[in-house]
Amino acid sequence: MTAMLEGGVPIFVGADIVGAVSVSGVKSDQDAQIAKAGIAALRIENA
């Protein structure tokens, strides 16, 4: 993926994007960390 809004993290299954998690409310790098933690809580192996 070449361009992505900060704070949003795509969810991959294999090479396919099947969804995304987006967070807003703090600094953009912190938003992305929170989104990644949410994906990790789903126990999805994400690239």
C-alpha positions in Angstrom: 0.0 0.0 0.0 1.7 3.2 -1.1 -0.4 5.8 0.8 -2.4 5.6 4.0 -3.9 8.1 6.3 -2.1 8.2 9.6 -4.0 6.5 12.5 -5.5 3.9 10.2 -4.1 0.3 10.0 -5.3 -2.2 7.3 -6.1 -5.7 8.3 -4.5 -8.3 6.0 -5.4 -12.0 5.5 -2.6 -13.3 3.4 -2.1 -10.7 0.7 -5.7 -9.4 0.8 -6.9 -6.4 2.8 -10.1 -7.5 4.5 -10.7 -4.4 6.7 -9.1 -1.7 8.7 -9.0 -0.2 12.2 -8.8 3.6 12.5 -8.4 5.6 15.6 -8.5 9.4 16.2 -8.0 11.4 19.3 -4.3 11.6 20.1 -1.2 12.1 18.0 -1.2 10.2 14.7 1.6 7.8 15.7 -0.2 7.1 18.9 -3.5 6.5 17.0 -1.7 3.9 14.8 -0.3 2.2 17.9 -3.8 1.9 19.4 -5.2 0.6 16.1 -2.4 -2.1 16.0 -3.1 -3.1 19.6 -6.8 -3.5 18.6 -5.8 -5.8 15.7 -3.5 -7.8 17.9 -6.3 -8.3 20.4 -8.3 -10.0 17.6 -5.3 -12.5 17.3 -5.1 -11.9 13.5 -1.7 -12.4 12.0 -1.3 -9.0 10.3 1.6 -8.0 8.0 
